[in-house]
Amino acid sequence: MSTSDVLNPEEVALVLREKVSPILRGHGGDLVLSHIRGKSIYIRFTGACRGCPAALETAERTVQAVLREHFGDEDIDAVLDNGVSEDLINQAKQILQKSKK
């Protein structure tokens, strides 16, 4: 696949699951694909990796390297998405709606 095409989120998620997740699970963590914007792939670490001081280095040296190798494109960036997940926002909304009743 040429990355001049739009990166396929399913293919990116598969690469992360098969090639990166096993490495992170060995350290008690994992990651999820947050979203893709151009050649920037936004990821969120989970488990022990979430608050790890080496998270940025892991994103650049491991995740980004695997993605660049798979897609054959040195311009791909792995970006840490430290924002609040959509699931957490929805849970908060549900709690707030229940408290209004």
C-alpha positions in Angstrom: 0.0 0.0 0.0 1.2 3.5 -0.8 0.7 6.0 2.0 -0.2 8.5 -0.6 -3.5 6.7 -0.2 -5.4 7.2 3.0 -4.2 5.0 5.7 -6.7 2.2 6.4 -7.7 2.3 10.1 -8.4 -1.5 10.0 -4.9 -2.2 8.7 -3.3 0.1 11.1 -5.2 -1.5 14.0 -4.2 -4.9 12.8 -0.5 -4.0 12.7 -0.7 -2.5 16.2 -2.5 -5.6 17.5 -0.2 -8.1 15.9 3.2 -6.4 16.1 3.1 -3.9 18.9 0.6 -5.2 21.5 2.6 -8.3 22.3 5.6 -6.2 23.1 3.6 -3.9 25.4 1.7 -6.8 27.1 5.1 -8.1 28.2 5.3 -4.9 30.3 1.8 -5.1 31.6 0.3 -2.6 29.1 -1.2 -2.3 25.7 -2.4 0.4 23.3 -5.5 1.4 21.3 -5.8 3.3 18.0 -7.4 6.6 18.8 -7.6 8.1 15.3 -5.7 8.9 12.1 -5.1 12.3 10.7 -3.0 12.3 7.5 0.2 10.3 8.2 -0.2 10.9 12.0 -1.5 7.9 13.8 -2.8 8.8 17.3 -2.5 6.1 19.9 -3.5 5.8 23.5 -1.6 3.5 25.9 -3.5 1.4 28.4 -2.5 -0.6 31.5 1.0 -0.1 32.9 2.0 1.7 29.7 -0.5 4.5 30.3 1.5 6.4 32.9 4.9 5.1 32.1 7.7 7.7 32.0 9.0 6.1 28.8 5.7 6.3 27.0 6.8 9.0 24.5 10.0 7.1 23.8 8.0 3.9 23.3 5.7 5.6 20.9 8.6 6.9 18.8 11.1 4.1 18.9 8.7 1.1 18.9 5.2 2.0 17.6 6.4 4.5 15.0 9.2 2.2 13.9 6.9 -0.7 13.4 4.4 1.4 11.5 7.0 3.0 9.2 8.5 -0.4 8.4 5.1 -2.0 7.7 3.9 0.8 5.4 7.3 1.7 4.0 7.0 5.4 4.8 9.4 7.3 7.0 6.9 10.2 7.3 4.4 8.3 9.4 4.3 9.6 13.0 2.9 7.8 16.1 1.4 10.5 18.3 0.3 9.9 21.9 -3.3 10.9 22.5 -3.6 11.7 26.1 -7.1 13.1 25.9 -10.1 11.7 27.6 -11.6 8.7 25.8 -15.1 8.9 24.2 -16.2 6.0 26.4 -15.3 7.9 29.6 -17.1 11.0 28.4 -20.2 9.0 27.7 -20.1 7.4 31.1 -19.8 10.8 32.7 -22.8 12.0 30.8 -24.9 9.1 31.9 -23.9 9.7 35.5 -24.8 13.4 35.3 -28.1 12.6 33.6 -29.0 10.1 36.4 -28.2 12.6 39.1 -30.6 15.2 37.6 -33.6 12.9 37.9 
